Amino acid sequence: MTTATQAAFARDFRALHTGAPGFIMPNAWDAGSAAVLASMGFKAIATTSAGIAFSLGRQDYHVADSRFAVSRRETFDRMRMIANAVALPVNGDLEAGYGDRPEDVAQTIEDAIAAGLAGGNIEDKRPLTNALYDQSLAVERIAAARERIAALKSDFVLTARTDVFQTMRDGAITAAIERSNLFLAAGADCAYAPGPSDLATHATLAKEITGPLNVVMGLGTTQGNALALIEAGVQRISLGGSLARAALGYLRESAREIRDRGTLDFARIGIGHGDLNALFARD
């Protein structure tokens, strides 16, 4: 991808965060899934660390041992592949920025721009722990990312994710609002607080957070409606690893059918060989 193309996608992606209504941004895990999603008319897609990890036979987020985690290089190789597979803005799951220091996060953002991403998420949870970064350090990390984006004169969309709902029992809503607003003041373009599944909490977050809000659907539940969330004020809807898990679930059910019944009913919803060849015959 050329620098000019990445810049154009970043501008388009930024515009999606200021326009009405909000938008749905499904998550791809490889070039094929990205191309299929792009063909469905979405305005942007995202990567998913879970989907990438599972496609490599690795763990994600709650990693039992660092040996089972996906490396930075592997993640960037896959994100670059996804960005090159579609003519759409791609938002990258950049996890915690691949380093504790603000300068580590800044370098990850620079590498994400070079990889062709139009935006990316930075988390405030320390990797392989159940603890958040100290709030002041978390803010410094976002500020360093913003400084690097400005230095590169880029429209890269910076999303600050807080994992307070995964790490706190009491006061999570208040903490999510506080952290998100601090991150936005430090230069984030979008806030992201995964965890809640009810419309009322998301409506509160959308009202109290002073910038665009991303909500992930499918995190531990199949409940909810993306259109209702957008109507409640949510700007961006992502799906995390939901589609990847569904695809692997369908693979398991299909294998069970052929093993136990000997039938191919599962193949009825498959995309035709010729259709896939046509879809992937891109310039």
QUINORMO-V384275 format. One line per field, one symbol per residue. phi: phi as a letter, one per 20 degrees, with the letter a starting at -180 (. if undefined). psi: psi as a letter, one per 40 degrees, with the letter a starting at -180 (. if undefined). Layout:
BEGIN
phi=???
psi=???
END
This chain:
BEGIN
phi=.fffffffffffffffededffbecfddcbfffffffffenfebccecfffffffemdecmeefbgfeeefgffffgfffffffecebfceeeelenlqffgfffffffffffffnfeaaeceddfgmcdcefggffgfffffffffffffeldegeedddddffedcedmffffffffffffffepfebdbcfqfcefffffffffeeeagdecednenbdeobfffffffofecdddlegfffffffffffffffffedmdcgfffefffgfffgffeede
psi=hiddddddddddddddeeiiaaihgihieiddddddddeeeieiiiihddddddeefiiicghdiddeihiddddddddddddeeifihhhhhebeefididddddddddddddeeieiihhiehhififiiihdddddddddddddddddefiehhhhhhhfddeeidieddddddddddddddeeieiihgidieiddddddddddhfiihhhhiegeieiihddddddeehdhhiebeddddddddddddddddddddeifddedeihidddddddegi.
END
